[in-house]
Amino acid sequence: MPRRHSQPSRDQGPSQRQLRVGEMLRHALADILRRGDIRDPDLAGVSITVTQVKPSPDMRHATAFVEPLGGKNAKAVVDALNRHKGFIRGEMGHLIALKFTPDLRFVEDTSFAEAEKIETLLKSTRVARDIHGEGEDDGA
């Protein structure tokens, strides 16, 4: 029976190589941001968390999910990073060992806000009432 080579479907998720390269890019990006070489008023004195970097399957592009500490002025910080992505890409090229340094795109990571919403919802009196069984019949 002949073997078929199928293209990986979009439902499979990232490959091991993409995960490994994403972590390498995340560490390099964190080092660059920690050094503070980017001169921009929107980034001055702001600590930025790089939560994840997702490279494309061909490793030519990467999306970096970032969040400023405390989540304040996130849009301005993301816009500033996107303005300086050429400089950041050049600095990253010195730190990583890849054939091509990927083009970067910065996006605000909203997972912290989503987690806070879920936490607030779980602590609400309505959910507490459901968990503790108030208002249920005892079956008597």
Residue, then its C-alpha position, 0 to 999 in steps of 0.5 A: m500500500p503506498r504511503r501518502h504524505s498529507q499536509p498537516s491540518r490546521d487542527q493539529g496545532p504547532s509542531q515541536r519545532q515551532l514550539r522550540v523556536g517560539e520559546m527561543l524567540r520569547h527568551a530573546l525578545a525578553d532579553i531585548l526588552r529587559r535591556g531597554d535599548i528601545r527609545d520610545p516614550d510609550l515604553a519608558g519605564v514599562s515592564i513588559t511580559v512576553t507570554q508567548v511567541k507563535p512562529s508560523p509553520d515556515m518560521r518566516h513570521a512570528t506573533a508575540f503576545v505581550e502585556p505590560l505589567g499591570g495591564k495599563n496602557a496596553k494598546a500604546v505599548v503594543d503600538a510602540l513595539n510594532r513601530h520598533k519591530g524592525f529594530i527588535r528583529g535586527e537585535m533578535g538576529h544577533l541572539i538566535a541561531l536561525k536561518f531567517t529571523p522572523d518578521l514580528r507582529f506584537v499583539e496584546d495578550t488578553s488571557f490575564a483579563e479573561a482569567e480575571k473575569i472567570e475568577t470574578l464569576l466563580k467568586s460571585t454569590r450566584v455561583a457560590r449558591d449553586i456550589h453549596g446547593e442552596g435552594e435544592d430539595d433534600g429529597a425528603 
